[in-house]
Amino acid sequence: MEFKTLVFYFFSIILVLAALGVILARNPVYAVLSLVVAFIGASGVWMLLEAEFLAIALVLVYVGAVMVLFLFVVMMLDIDPARLREGFWRYLPLALLVGALLLGEMTLVLNGDWFQALQAPAAASAEYSNTQALGRVLYTVYAYPFELASLVLLIAMIAAVSLTHRKREGVKRVDPAQQVKVKRNERLRVVSMPVEKEEEAAPDAPAGES
């Protein structure tokens, strides 16, 4: 067995175990940390496929930024693990059905006539840039799907903020709809106040004066 094959199995086993840890961990923080390990394993597999840019971007962007943000969000939400497991047995048959369907699809794809072993890619020249080739294909051939994916991510981000927004008692909040309805004359009102001046008492004459 070649060394490259051993490295592939090493990263693949780490990826599978970390993915199981994400869905089986009882603590949400442990699930996020398992997802970080899964991303690192996936970046190792991409590195073996000579997709260096994707591997580095996965580590820098997702592990270094997105997952850190997820970890802080999970810690701030104060999720109760017992409450999350309340509907586990109720949705277990549906989860098993979906898992069986996915397993059947993967089996058909791997054992079908259309699945063939791919040949090794031709050796690239020294001037070849993986990042440049990926950017050219992404912003020309797949420009519209790329923009659509960006829109979906934006909607998901707005939905996540809306779902996690909590209203607390005693905290004043501003309603933008009410601010827009306010007219110009209602924003500032000048009130005429009567001026009251207290008469200063005259100082007493010093003693000894006639």
Sequence and secondary structure as in RCSB ss.txt:
>XXXX:A:sequence
MEFKTLVFYFFSIILVLAALGVILARNPVYAVLSLVVAFIGASGVWMLLEAEFLAIALVLVYVGAVMVLFLFVVM
MLDIDPARLREGFWRYLPLALLVGALLLGEMTLVLNGDWFQALQAPAAASAEYSNTQALGRVLYTVYAYPFELAS
LVLLIAMIAAVSLTHRKREGVKRVDPAQQVKVKRNERLRVVSMPVEKEEEAAPDAPAGES
>XXXX:A:secstr
  HHHHHHHHHHHHHHHHHHHHHH SSHHHHHHHHHHHHHHHHHHHHHTT HHHHHHIIIIIIIIIHHHHHHHHH
HHT  HHHHTTTHHHHHHHHHHHHHHHHHHHHHHHHSTT           TT  HHHHHHHHHTTTTHHHHHHHH
HHHHHHHHHHHHHH    TT     HHHHHH  HHHH                   TT  
